[in-house]
Amino acid sequence: MTLTEILVLFFAGAAAGGLNALAGGGGFITLPALIWAGSPPILANTGGTIAVWPGLIAALYAYRRNLRSERHPLKSYIVVVVCGSALGAALLLFTTNHFFMALLPWLMLFATTLFLGGRRITDALSAQRGNEAPFPPVLVRLFLFLIAVYGGYFGGGMGIMTLAVLTLIGMRDIHEMNALKTLLVTIINGIGVIIFVATGKVPWAHGLVMTAGCILGGFAAGHYVQKVDQAKVRIAISSLAVGMTLYFFWNAYR
């Protein structure tokens, strides 16, 4: 690798790690950066998954005080996302990215709409259901399973989709939402990492440089974002979601 490639991959990793800690979507940075550096598309996809994983762990450590297991069925959620991620990663080994790349703008539109309107939807559902949960638990698990399948296969925008689902189940604290989102996304990516390493689908040289940047970016964002006002964090995530959605519609249909 040239010095330029090393610097680009490192800073792309730092940006992706910070983005994942804030709202997800780091794959939108890692994939093109790795392709630019010479990795084939499939290896760029798996390499990005492996590169951002340590950064997710660093962000999860920074968020550890915001994880409240007594308020959520974490064991159930973990089982669901492990199964979904394993299925998605297995599918990636036997297919290409073309279908998901075509579907990606619509997935982003769906996730962004949920995040922006999730509070109103949840309030309306809560009013109808009285003291019951604002969203049926079985449907929440189905959503998380589908997100995990998508995350194991490609993963772009997975964090925003997860935040959207957490909004629908009635969560309000954006830092607690980010903590739970980071835990689930870390597990989803971790299953992919195990499968991709076991099958030899890893561009190690490029991936290790990007991993170093992801660790730095993930920990820094996960630590400092908690000191920002919740309303400002929500505005930043909403702006990011809208911008990403518009970009991928433009990229797909230009």
N, C-alpha and C positions, 0 to 999 in steps of 0.2 A: 504493500500500500504506500501511496505517496503521503507526504505531510498534509496536503490539502484534503485527501480522503479521510485521514485520521481526524483532522479538525472538524470536518463536516459531520462525520459519523458521531463524534463525541458530543458536539453541540446539538445535533439532532436528537441524540439520546437524552440529553439534559432537558430539552424542550418537551420531548415525549413523556419523560418521567414526571415533569411538573404538570403537564396537561392531564395525565392519568390521575394524579393526586387530587386535582381540582375537579374534573368533570368527566374524564375519560377521553378517548379519541387519539391517544398517542400513536396508534397504528397508522393514522393518516400521515404521520411524519416519518416513522421508521420505515414503512414499506417503500415509498419513493426514494428515500435516502439510500437504502440498501440496494435497490435496483440501479440507482445512479452509480453506486460504487462497484457494480459488476455482478451482483448476486442474481441468479435466475429468479423469476417471480415467486415460485413456490418456496424456494429457500429464503427469499427476502421476507416472505410472510412468516415462515416458521422462525427465522432469525429474529424478526421483530418481536415475536411473542416471547422468545427466550431473553432478549435484551431488556425488555421492560419489566420482567418479573422481579429481579432484585430491587428495582426502583419501587415497585408496588409494595414489596416487603418493608422497605424503608419508610414509605408513606404510611403503611399500616402501623408501624411502630410509633410514628409521630401522632397517629390518631387514636392510640390505644385507650386513652382515657375517655374517649367518646363512645366506645363500644359498650352497650348495655345489654348483656345477654338475657337478663331477666325480663326484658320487654319484648323480646323477639324469639321465635322458635328457631334459633340458629342451627341446631343439629339437623332439623328437617330441611332448612334451606341449603345447608352444606351438602347433604345427600343428593338433593335435586340437582344442584349445579355441577357436582362431580359427575353424575350420570350424563347430563347434557353435554358437558365439555368433552368427555371421552368420546361420545358419539360424533360431535363436530370435528374433533381432531382426526378421528378415523376416516371420516368422509373426505377431509382435505388430502389425505394420502392417496386417494384414488380418483380425485376429480381436479378440476381447475378452478380458478377464482372468477371466471367470467360471469357465471350466473349471479353470484353474490355482488359483484361489482355493478351489475345492471340493476339489482334490487336495492342496493345501498341507499340511493337518494330517497326512496319511498320509506325505507326503515328509519332513516334520519328524520324525515318529515313526521312520521308517526311518533317517534320518541320526543321530538321537540314540542309537538302539539300536546302530548301528555304532560310534559314538564311545565309548559306555560299555563295550561288549563287544569292541571291536576288538582289544585286546591279547590277550585270551584266544583269540579266533578266529585271530589271526595266529600265536600260539604253537602252536596245534593244527595249523594248516596247515604251519608250518615243520617240525614233528615228522614229518608225513606225507611231506613233499617232500624231506627231507634237506637237502642243501646248495643246493637250487634256491631261486629266489625264492619268498617265502611266498604270492604271488598271481600268477597268469599275467599277463604284461605286456599281452597283448591285451585281457584283461578290465579291467585298470586303465584302459587307454585308452578302452574303451567307456564305463566309468563317467564318466570325465572329459568325454567327448563329450556324454553325456546331461546332465551337470551344466551344461555350457556352453550347450546348447540351452535348458535351463531358465533359466539366468542371463541369456541374451540376451532371453528372453521376459519374465520377471518378476524372478527373482533373490533373492527372500526366502529366507533360510536357506542360500544357496549356499555361504557360507564354512564353515558347520558340515558340510555335505555333503562339501565338499572335504577338510576335516580328517578326516572319517570314512574316506574313501578312502585318505588318506595313512597313517592308522593301520593299515589293512588291508595295505598294502604293507610294513609292518615299521618305519616311522619311530617313534622313541621320544622324541627331543628336541623338546619342545613349542615351543620358540622357532624351531628349524629348520623345524618343521611350519608354524608361523605365517608364516614368511618365504616358503616355497614356496607356501603357500595364497594369501598376499597377491599374489605375482607372478602366479599363474594368474587370480585374480579381477580383478586390474587389467587384464590382457589381455582377459578376457571382457567387462568393462564398457567397455573402450576401443573394441572393435569395435562395440558397441551405440551408443556416443557418436558414432562416425563416421557410422553409418547414420541415426541419429535427427537429427543436425544436417543431413546432406545432404538429408533428406526434409522438413525444416522442422517436425519434431515436438518443439518445445522451448518451454516456458514461461519465457522468458529472465529476466524481472524476478524472479519467485519463485526461479528456479533459481540465479541469481547470488548472492542473499543466502544461500541454503542452502549453496552451494559454499564461501563464506568460512568458515562454521562447520565444514564437513567437513574442510577443510585443517587447521584448528587442532586439531580432535579427533583426526584421523588421525595427525598427527605426534606429538602428545602421548602418545597411547595406544601407538603403535608404539615410542616411545622408552622410556617408563617401564615398560611391561609386561615388558621384558627384564630388569629389575632385581628382579622378583618371583620367588620360589621356584617351580620348575616344577610341583610338586605343587599349590600354591595356584592357579596359572593353570589347571591341568587341572580342579580342583574348580570354579572360577569358570565355565569354559566348560561343564562338565557341568550345573551348576545353571541356567545361562542356557538351554541346549538343552532341558532338561526343562521349564522355565518357559514357554518359547516354544511348545513342543509342546502343553502343557496349555491354554495360552491360545487357540491356534488351533483346537483341538478344541472348546473351549467356545464360541468365536465362531461356528464352523460349525454346531454341532448344538444350540445352546441353544434 
